[in-house]
């Protein structure tokens, strides 16, 4: 999970790169923009002392910036299926020298309806390559994908008993819908915290909660899919820098 999984496929991919070759040698497909940014950031941290060019390609970011980076030579590309297909169709991304492909969170790709895009990308890859597929579950379409595009693959299954870290205290309060916000504000008044994440069921709810907390003097902002990608990245950055208390 998290950065550990990125290191599991990222370190071998970086180690196997031909540093003198500036074509794309590694491709990592992920289901969301946020995961693309996270994987890209972690790979750059891992490769900080190597001469490796890594580019993230995802929607919501100006495509000309990505094209410029690809044209300068990228050895590893991290991207969402739709944007990778877009680059392939434009001819701004070539995968004929690809050595390694990673399909991360494959079951999420299926759930989000990207499986056809993934198939189109697979069809354009060289036959001689390494393939790694990571999935929390193994539904039939994902298993079929692995059987279709992977030759004699080794299957590794990790079973972990779900446990909570001993330093995490969990509590729940049953409240009616119209009581929830007042209860949250009451908790904020007595709890000591550096940063807080509040999850809401809908985009509208996230905005309403943030506005109410702002009116109470808390440094709070919403984060949801209706926001432009650049603003979402800026908001997460503000939380990371300690400029926000509640997200």
C-alpha positions in Angstrom: 0.0 0.0 0.0 0.9 3.6 -0.5 4.6 4.5 -1.1 5.7 1.0 -0.2 4.0 -0.4 -3.3 5.4 2.4 -5.5 8.9 1.5 -4.2 8.2 -2.2 -5.0 7.8 -1.6 -8.7 9.6 1.8 -8.9 13.0 0.8 -7.6 13.5 -2.2 -10.0 12.1 -0.1 -12.9 14.7 2.7 -12.2 17.5 0.2 -11.7 16.9 -1.5 -15.1 16.8 1.8 -17.1 19.3 2.4 -19.8 20.4 6.0 -18.8 21.9 6.7 -22.2 18.5 5.9 -23.9 16.0 8.8 -23.7 13.0 6.9 -25.0 10.2 5.8 -22.7 11.3 2.6 -21.0 8.8 2.4 -18.2 5.0 3.1 -18.2 2.8 3.2 -15.1 -0.9 3.3 -15.6 -3.0 4.6 -12.6 -6.8 5.3 -12.3 -6.8 8.8 -11.0 -5.0 12.2 -11.3 -4.2 12.2 -7.6 -2.6 8.8 -7.7 -0.6 9.8 -10.8 0.8 12.8 -8.9 1.5 10.7 -5.8 3.4 8.0 -7.8 5.3 10.6 -9.8 6.3 12.4 -6.6 7.5 9.2 -4.9 9.4 8.0 -8.0 11.2 11.4 -8.2 12.2 11.0 -4.6 13.5 7.5 -5.2 15.4 8.6 -8.3 16.7 11.9 -6.9 20.4 10.9 -7.2 20.0 9.2 -10.7 19.8 10.8 -14.1 16.2 9.8 -14.7 13.5 11.9 -16.4 10.0 11.1 -15.2 6.8 12.7 -16.6 3.3 12.6 -15.2 0.4 12.7 -17.8 -3.1 13.2 -16.6 -6.2 15.2 -17.5 -6.9 18.6 -15.9 -3.3 19.7 -16.6 -2.4 21.7 -19.7 -1.4 19.0 -22.3 1.3 21.3 -23.9 3.4 21.1 -20.7 3.3 17.4 -20.9 4.2 17.3 -24.6 7.1 19.6 -23.9 8.5 17.3 -21.2 7.9 14.2 -23.4 9.8 15.9 -26.3 12.8 16.6 -24.1 13.0 12.8 -23.4 11.3 10.9 -20.6 12.4 7.4 -19.5 9.4 6.8 -17.2 5.8 8.0 -17.7 3.1 7.9 -15.1 -0.4 8.5 -16.3 -4.1 7.9 -16.4 -5.4 5.8 -19.3 -7.4 8.6 -21.1 -4.5 11.0 -21.2 -2.0 8.3 -22.2 -4.3 7.3 -25.1 -4.5 11.0 -26.1 -0.7 11.3 -26.3 -0.5 8.0 -28.3 -3.1 9.3 -30.8 -1.3 12.6 -31.1 2.0 10.8 -31.6 3.6 12.7 -28.7 4.2 9.5 -26.8 6.0 6.5 -28.3 6.2 3.1 -26.6 8.1 1.0 -29.1 11.2 0.9 -26.7 9.1 0.1 -23.6 10.7 -2.4 -21.3 8.3 -2.4 -18.3 4.6 -1.7 -17.8 2.8 -1.4 -14.5 -0.9 -1.5 -14.1 -1.7 -0.1 -10.7 -5.0 -0.5 -8.9 -6.4 -2.5 -11.8 -9.7 -3.1 -10.1 -10.2 0.6 -9.7 -9.6 1.0 -13.4 -12.4 -1.5 -14.0 -14.7 0.2 -11.6 -14.2 3.6 -13.2 -14.8 2.3 -16.7 -11.2 2.6 -18.0 -10.8 -1.1 -19.0 -11.4 -0.4 -22.7 -8.8 2.4 -22.7 -6.3 0.0 -21.0 -6.9 -2.6 -23.6 -6.2 -0.1 -26.4 -3.0 0.9 -24.7 -1.9 -2.8 -24.3 -2.5 -3.4 -28.0 0.1 -0.7 -28.9 2.9 -2.1 -26.7 5.9 -4.1 -27.9 5.6 -7.9 -27.4 8.9 -8.1 -25.5 8.4 -6.3 -22.1 7.8 -7.0 -18.5 4.3 -6.5 -17.1 3.2 -6.0 -13.5 -0.4 -5.9 -12.4 -1.5 -4.7 -9.0 -5.1 -5.2 -7.8 -6.8 -5.3 -4.4 -9.3 -7.8 -5.8 -9.2 -10.0 -8.9 -12.6 -9.8 -10.7 -13.0 -11.8 -13.9 -12.3 -8.9 -16.4 -9.0 -8.2 -14.6 -8.0 -11.9 -14.6 -8.9 -12.1 -18.3 -6.8 -9.0 -19.0 -3.8 -10.6 -17.3 -4.3 -13.9 -19.2 -4.6 -12.0 -22.5 -1.6 -9.8 -22.2 0.8 -11.5 -19.8 2.8 -14.6 -20.6 3.0 -17.3 -17.9 2.7 -14.7 -15.1 3.6 -15.4 -11.5 0.7 -14.6 -9.2 1.6 -13.3 -5.7 -1.3 -13.0 -3.2 -0.8 -11.2 0.1 -3.3 -11.7 2.8 -3.2 -9.3 5.7 -5.4 -9.2 8.7 -6.9 -5.8 9.0 -5.6 -4.1 12.1 -5.6 -0.6 13.5 -2.4 1.0 14.6 -2.2 1.0 18.4 -1.7 4.8 18.5 -5.0 5.4 16.7 -8.1 5.9 18.8 -11.4 5.2 17.0 -14.8 6.6 18.1 -18.2 7.0 16.4 -21.2 9.1 17.3 -24.7 8.3 16.0 -26.3 11.6 15.0 -29.3 12.6 12.9 -28.5 14.4 9.6 -29.4 17.9 11.0 -27.2 17.3 14.1 -24.0 16.3 12.4 -22.5 19.8 11.7 -23.2 21.1 15.2 -21.6 18.0 16.7 -18.5 18.4 14.4 -18.1 22.0 15.5 -18.5 20.9 19.2 -15.7 18.3 18.7 -13.4 20.9 17.1 -13.8 23.2 20.1 -12.5 20.6 22.5 -10.1 18.5 20.4 -6.4 19.6 20.0 -5.3 18.9 16.4 -2.7 20.0 13.9 -4.7 19.0 10.8 -8.0 17.3 10.2 -9.7 15.5 7.2 -13.4 15.6 7.1 -15.0 13.2 4.6 -18.4 14.0 3.1 -20.7 11.9 1.0 -21.3 14.5 -1.8 -19.4 17.4 -3.4 -22.1 19.8 -2.2 -21.8 18.6 1.3 -18.0 19.1 1.3 -18.5 22.8 0.2 -21.3 23.4 2.7 -19.2 22.0 5.6 -16.2 24.1 4.6 -18.2 27.3 4.3 -19.8 26.7 7.8 -16.4 26.0 9.4 -15.0 29.1 7.7 -17.8 31.2 9.2 -16.8 29.8 12.6 -13.2 31.0 12.2 -11.6 27.8 11.2 -9.0 27.7 8.3 -11.1 25.2 6.3 -11.4 24.5 2.5 -13.3 21.9 0.4 -11.7 19.4 -1.9 -13.9 17.8 -4.5 -14.2 16.8 -8.2 -15.9 20.1 -9.2 -12.7 22.0 -8.5 -10.2 22.6 -11.3 -7.2 20.3 -11.0 -4.8 23.2 -10.4 -6.9 24.4 -7.5 -7.1 20.9 -6.0 -3.3 20.6 -6.1 -2.9 24.0 -4.5 -5.4 23.1 -1.8 -3.6 19.9 -0.9 -0.4 21.8 -0.9 -1.8 24.4 1.6 -2.7 21.5 4.0 0.7 20.0 3.7 2.4 23.4 4.4 0.2 23.9 7.5 -1.7 26.8 6.0 -5.0 24.9 6.3 -6.4 23.3 9.5 -9.3 21.4 8.0 -9.8 19.8 4.6 
